[in-house]
Amino acid sequence: MEKHNTIKELQKIPGVGPRMAQDLVDLGYAHVEELQQADPEAMYNQLCMMRGAKIDRCVLYVFRCAVYFASHTQHDPHLLKWWHWKDRTFSPR
């Protein structure tokens, strides 16, 4: 899949814009489905290491939301807002 299409594909995830989609690509994700088994905390830590700096924790919350979105076919609208993932952790199904 060409990079432009990959970025567009990942932007289907609520809260994911072009820059966050690029972060996901940099982490090795090209399709929403690939996030189903992902560990948001590990993704966040890996991105911090890749960037050589501590990244705003809001990125972690977006990753939690993204994994939730990818892992479920039916979604709680409340949980599709990344800021609702601040005080929760993701546990598959």
Kinemage of the C-alpha trace (Angstrom):
@kinemage 1
@onewidth
@group {chain A} dominant
@subgroup {mainchain}
@vectorlist {calphas} color= white
{ca met a 1} P 0.000 0.000 0.000
{ca glu a 2} L 1.356 3.390 -0.937
{ca lys a 3} L 2.224 5.703 1.967
{ca his a 4} L -0.555 8.219 1.209
{ca asn a 5} L -3.179 5.443 1.276
{ca thr a 6} L -1.697 4.021 4.472
{ca ile a 7} L -1.952 7.412 6.199
{ca lys a 8} L -5.569 7.768 4.991
{ca glu a 9} L -6.398 4.230 6.174
{ca leu a 10} L -5.071 4.900 9.671
{ca gln a 11} L -6.973 8.183 9.879
{ca lys a 12} L -10.199 6.139 9.990
{ca ile a 13} L -9.356 5.677 13.659
{ca pro a 14} L -11.061 8.320 15.820
{ca gly a 15} L -8.559 10.868 17.080
{ca val a 16} L -5.886 9.938 14.534
{ca gly a 17} L -4.844 12.735 12.215
{ca pro a 18} L -1.993 12.820 9.712
{ca arg a 19} L 0.807 13.173 12.290
{ca met a 20} L -0.524 10.428 14.566
{ca ala a 21} L -1.022 8.221 11.505
{ca gln a 22} L 2.634 8.833 10.617
{ca asp a 23} L 3.628 7.805 14.154
{ca leu a 24} L 1.710 4.547 13.651
{ca val a 25} L 3.459 3.988 10.311
{ca asp a 26} L 6.814 4.688 11.962
{ca leu a 27} L 5.926 2.007 14.515
{ca gly a 28} L 5.294 -0.456 11.692
{ca tyr a 29} L 1.496 -0.344 11.352
{ca ala a 30} L -0.056 0.037 7.899
{ca his a 31} L -3.608 -1.200 8.505
{ca val a 32} L -6.133 -0.656 11.279
{ca glu a 33} L -6.477 -4.435 11.777
{ca glu a 34} L -2.787 -4.712 12.671
{ca leu a 35} L -3.526 -2.830 15.890
{ca gln a 36} L -5.874 -5.524 17.210
{ca gln a 37} L -3.163 -7.300 19.185
{ca ala a 38} L -1.021 -4.240 19.889
{ca asp a 39} L 0.024 -3.103 23.365
{ca pro a 40} L -0.608 0.664 23.634
{ca glu a 41} L 1.909 1.142 26.454
{ca ala a 42} L 4.623 -0.690 24.525
{ca met a 43} L 3.797 1.365 21.422
{ca tyr a 44} L 4.100 4.590 23.433
{ca asn a 45} L 7.417 3.548 24.987
{ca gln a 46} L 8.798 2.485 21.604
{ca leu a 47} L 7.793 5.805 20.033
{ca cys a 48} L 9.469 7.722 22.877
{ca met a 49} L 12.645 5.718 22.252
{ca met a 50} L 12.420 6.293 18.497
{ca arg a 51} L 12.000 10.045 18.973
{ca gly a 52} L 14.674 10.222 21.659
{ca ala a 53} L 12.399 12.108 24.052
{ca lys a 54} L 9.446 11.689 26.333
{ca ile a 55} L 6.296 12.328 24.293
{ca asp a 56} L 3.102 13.873 25.637
{ca arg a 57} L 1.048 11.173 27.363
{ca cys a 58} L -1.945 12.126 25.221
{ca val a 59} L -0.294 10.011 22.524
{ca leu a 60} L -0.638 6.998 24.835
{ca tyr a 61} L -4.346 7.742 25.221
{ca val a 62} L -4.777 7.895 21.446
{ca phe a 63} L -2.948 4.560 21.133
{ca arg a 64} L -5.315 3.024 23.707
{ca cys a 65} L -8.285 4.352 21.750
{ca ala a 66} L -6.820 3.082 18.461
{ca val a 67} L -6.310 -0.439 19.799
{ca tyr a 68} L -9.845 -0.411 21.224
{ca phe a 69} L -11.212 0.732 17.845
{ca ala a 70} L -9.284 -1.964 15.953
{ca ser a 71} L -10.195 -4.715 18.429
{ca his a 72} L -13.970 -4.280 18.439
{ca thr a 73} L -16.646 -4.335 15.782
{ca gln a 74} L -19.146 -2.468 17.945
{ca his a 75} L -17.934 0.602 19.801
{ca asp a 76} L -19.034 2.528 22.839
{ca pro a 77} L -19.165 6.124 21.484
{ca his a 78} L -17.724 7.366 24.797
{ca leu a 79} L -14.601 5.243 24.284
{ca leu a 80} L -14.036 6.569 20.761
{ca lys a 81} L -12.867 9.847 22.289
{ca trp a 82} L -9.173 9.488 23.108
{ca trp a 83} L -9.344 11.697 26.201
{ca his a 84} L -11.567 9.119 27.905
{ca trp a 85} L -8.582 6.747 27.919
{ca lys a 86} L -6.524 8.850 30.334
{ca asp a 87} L -7.371 6.858 33.442
{ca arg a 88} L -8.088 3.492 31.869
{ca thr a 89} L -5.933 0.814 30.454
{ca phe a 90} L -6.797 -1.296 27.482
{ca ser a 91} L -7.637 -4.933 27.957
{ca pro a 92} L -8.702 -6.906 24.899
{ca arg a 93} L -12.366 -7.840 24.808
